[in-house]
Amino acid sequence: QVQFVESGGGLVQAGGSLRLSCVASVSTFSINAMAWYRQAPGKQRELVASISSGGSTNYVDSVKGRFTISRDNAKNTVFLQMNSLKPEDTAVYYCNDRSRVRGGVAYWGQGTQVTVYS
């Protein structure tokens, strides 16, 4: 079972920045699309950003221009740089193999809590 460990969350004032990290239990060279998801209290988990093996990225409209996803396959790590944070970005953030999520066979880690206060 592929596992992911997220870190880097915290409490930050609106307008601030955080950098999230996600380390995979397998080589990310073997994973095509990696993605960050988030789940706010009382809401469904949503896809925030994804990155293909070739480096192509996609973002949900609400974070475009503020968040940047990147990957370092040599370190089996995916990053999410979050700038200009807003209170509505408050959520638990998770990373995963996008194909596994689509296939309904993803194993979810603990995630990392991001709380943005105004």
C-alpha positions in Angstrom: 0.0 0.0 0.0 1.5 3.3 -1.1 1.5 5.8 1.8 2.1 9.5 2.0 3.2 11.7 4.9 2.2 15.3 4.8 3.8 18.1 6.8 4.3 21.9 6.9 0.9 23.0 8.0 0.3 25.5 10.7 -1.5 28.6 11.9 -0.9 31.7 9.7 -2.4 35.1 9.4 -4.3 36.0 6.2 -1.8 37.1 3.5 0.9 34.8 4.8 2.6 31.8 3.3 3.2 28.1 4.0 5.0 25.4 2.2 3.6 21.9 2.5 5.6 18.8 1.9 4.5 15.2 1.1 6.9 12.2 1.2 5.8 9.0 -0.5 6.7 5.5 0.7 7.6 4.6 -2.9 9.6 6.2 -5.6 7.5 9.0 -7.2 9.2 8.2 -10.5 6.6 5.4 -10.6 3.6 7.7 -10.0 2.3 9.7 -13.0 0.1 12.4 -11.5 0.5 13.5 -7.9 -2.0 15.8 -6.3 -2.9 17.9 -3.3 -6.4 17.8 -1.8 -8.0 19.6 1.1 -11.0 19.0 3.3 -12.6 21.8 5.3 -14.9 21.1 8.2 -18.3 20.0 7.0 -17.2 19.9 3.4 -16.1 17.2 0.9 -12.5 16.7 0.1 -11.6 18.7 -3.0 -8.7 18.5 -5.5 -6.5 21.6 -5.1 -3.6 21.0 -7.5 -2.0 18.3 -9.5 1.3 17.7 -11.3 2.1 15.1 -14.0 5.3 13.2 -14.3 6.3 15.7 -17.0 5.7 18.7 -14.8 2.3 19.9 -16.2 0.2 21.5 -13.5 -3.4 22.2 -12.9 -5.1 24.2 -10.1 -8.6 24.7 -8.8 -9.7 28.2 -9.7 -9.8 29.4 -6.1 -6.0 29.0 -5.7 -4.7 29.9 -9.2 -2.0 32.5 -8.9 -1.5 31.8 -5.2 -0.5 28.2 -4.9 2.3 26.3 -6.7 2.7 22.6 -6.8 6.1 21.0 -7.6 7.7 17.6 -7.2 11.2 16.3 -6.5 11.3 12.7 -7.6 14.8 12.2 -6.3 13.4 12.8 -2.8 10.0 11.1 -3.4 8.5 14.4 -2.4 5.8 16.7 -3.6 5.4 20.3 -2.4 2.7 22.9 -2.3 3.8 26.5 -1.9 0.8 28.5 -0.7 1.0 32.3 -0.8 -1.5 35.1 -0.1 -3.4 32.7 2.1 -7.1 33.4 2.9 -9.3 32.2 5.7 -11.2 30.1 3.2 -8.0 28.1 2.6 -8.4 26.6 6.1 -8.5 22.9 5.8 -6.7 19.6 6.3 -4.4 19.1 3.3 -3.6 15.7 1.9 -1.5 14.5 -1.0 -2.0 11.4 -3.0 -1.6 9.5 -6.3 -4.3 11.0 -8.5 -4.9 7.8 -10.4 -5.5 5.9 -7.1 -7.9 8.5 -5.9 -9.8 8.3 -9.2 -9.8 4.5 -9.0 -11.1 4.5 -5.4 -8.1 2.6 -4.1 -6.2 5.5 -2.4 -5.0 5.2 1.1 -5.2 8.5 2.9 -2.6 9.7 5.4 -3.2 12.0 8.4 -2.9 15.2 6.4 -1.6 18.5 7.7 -3.8 21.1 9.2 -3.7 24.6 7.7 -5.5 27.3 9.6 -5.7 30.9 8.3 -7.0 33.6 10.5 -8.0 37.2 9.6 
